[in-house]
């Protein structure tokens, strides 16, 4: 099994799919890191959320 990245920045449209992606990572042991960011690209609100995982939390 591949080692999980310690830091990830997840980006996407502000929709249910984005929330599901973040929720899945939280279920896998990641923790939110910092505040979310958002911007508007002229059509959609785009959001970003950083997540981190501690080496001791990794599933092997």
N, C-alpha and C positions, 0 to 999 in steps of 0.2 A: 504494500500500500504506500502511496506517495505521502511524503511529509506535508502537512498543511502549512500554508504560508502564514507567518505570524501576523502580517498586516495585509488588509485588503481594503480597497476603496471601491465601493459598489455604486454605480451610477445608473440612471435610467429615468424613464417617464414616471411622474408621480401618479402611480396607479396601483391597483390591487396586486399586480404581478411583482412590482418592486417590493411591496410589503411582504409578500410571500417569500421572496428571495432573502430578505433580511431575516425574517422569522426562521427560515431553514438554517441559516448560518448560526443564529442564536441557539437553536436546538442542537447544533453540532459542537457547541462549546465556545463559539466566538462571543465576545462582549462588545457592546457599542463603544466607540472611541471618539470622544468629542461630540460636538453638535452637528446635526445634519445641515447641509447647505442646499439652496435651491436657486434656480435662475429660470428665466423665460426665454425660449429660443425663437419667439415669434409665433409659435403654434402651441407648444406644450410647456408645462412646468417640468423642468429637469431637476432631479434631486440627486444628492450624493451623501453617502454615509460611510464613514470608516469603521472597520471592525478589527479587533485584535484577538489573538488567542495566546494563552500562556503555554509554554512548553510542557508544563505538568498536566495540562488539560487535554492534550492530544490523545486521540484514540489510536491504539496500535493494532 
